[in-house]
Structure formats: C-alpha cells, structure tokens
C-alpha cells in the first residue's frame, strides 16, 4: 500500500495498523522497551516522540496506535509529533516533563 493510501486510511480512522518502511526494527525495539519500563513503573507516562517532516503520517501516530493495541492507558501516553530534529525533540520533551512535576 502506498504512503498516500496509508495517510488516507489514517484520516478515515481505520484501526488497522499499516506498518510501512517508516517503522523499522530499531523503532519497534525502542517501543517494546519503553512499554516494558512503563508497565514496571505505576503512575508513569510514556512519551512517543518523532515528527513527520518527511512522511505523510508522523511515525508517532502509527506507534501510538500500536500502544493502544497493546492495552496501554491512553491517559498515560503523550504523543509529540511537532519536532523537526533530535534537538527539537529534546526541547519539547523537556517542557513536557516540567508540566508533570
């Protein structure tokens, strides 16, 4: 399925997870580890970060659907998809963490 069709499906609210080349093995490994740590720490938050500068659907939106399918509490998931690079991600996440203190 093309990236355009993938984005159209997303806008329609389809629940199917359409994993493309956008989600690679290292991303899935980091997600699994983040979910493991989240589950070991009650009252914690899981921050999913990564902008969509070059993709029609930000990676974090696809990953957030994967976390929902795994039964994570949506109130504990923060999706940050505005950042454009790693430095920007760090700044945005830092401000999120300050809100939770």
C-alpha positions in Angstrom: 0.0 0.0 0.0 1.3 3.4 -0.9 2.1 6.2 1.6 -0.8 8.2 0.2 -3.2 5.4 0.7 -1.8 4.8 4.2 -2.4 8.5 5.0 -6.0 8.3 3.6 -6.7 5.3 5.7 -5.4 7.1 8.8 -7.6 10.1 8.1 -10.6 7.8 7.8 -9.9 6.5 11.3 -9.2 2.9 10.2 -8.0 0.9 13.2 -5.7 -1.4 11.1 -2.0 -0.9 11.6 -0.3 -0.4 8.3 3.3 -0.8 9.1 5.5 0.6 6.3 9.2 1.2 5.9 8.5 4.1 8.2 8.6 1.8 11.2 11.8 -0.2 11.3 13.2 -2.8 13.7 15.0 -0.4 15.9 11.9 1.7 16.4 9.9 -1.3 17.4 12.7 -2.4 19.8 12.7 1.0 21.4 8.9 0.9 21.7 8.9 -2.5 23.3 11.5 -1.4 25.8 9.5 1.8 26.6 6.3 -0.2 27.1 8.2 -2.6 29.4 9.6 0.2 31.5 6.2 1.9 31.6 4.5 -1.2 32.9 7.1 -1.6 35.6 6.5 1.9 36.9 3.0 2.7 38.1 1.8 6.3 37.5 4.4 6.8 34.8 4.0 8.3 31.4 5.1 7.1 28.0 6.3 9.8 25.6 6.3 8.9 21.9 8.4 11.4 20.1 9.2 12.0 16.5 8.0 14.4 13.9 6.8 13.7 10.4 8.9 16.1 8.4 9.3 13.6 5.5 6.3 11.3 5.9 2.6 11.9 5.3 1.7 10.4 8.7 4.1 11.1 11.6 5.8 8.0 12.9 4.4 8.7 16.4 0.9 8.5 15.2 1.5 5.0 13.9 3.3 4.0 17.0 0.6 5.3 19.3 -1.9 3.0 17.6 0.4 0.1 18.4 0.5 1.1 22.1 -3.3 1.2 22.1 -3.5 -2.2 20.6 -1.2 -3.4 23.4 -3.7 -2.1 26.0 -1.7 0.9 27.4 -3.8 3.6 29.1 -4.2 6.4 26.7 -4.2 8.9 29.5 -0.5 7.9 30.2 0.7 8.3 26.6 2.0 11.7 25.3 2.4 11.9 21.6 4.9 14.6 20.4 4.9 14.9 16.7 5.8 18.5 16.2 9.6 18.3 16.5 11.7 18.5 13.3 15.0 17.1 14.6 16.6 15.4 17.6 17.5 18.8 19.3 13.9 20.0 18.9 12.6 16.7 20.4 14.8 17.2 23.5 13.5 20.7 24.0 9.8 19.7 23.6 10.2 16.7 25.9 11.9 18.8 28.5 8.9 21.1 28.6 6.6 18.2 28.8 8.5 16.8 31.8 8.3 20.1 33.6 4.5 20.1 33.3 4.3 16.7 35.1 6.2 17.7 38.1 
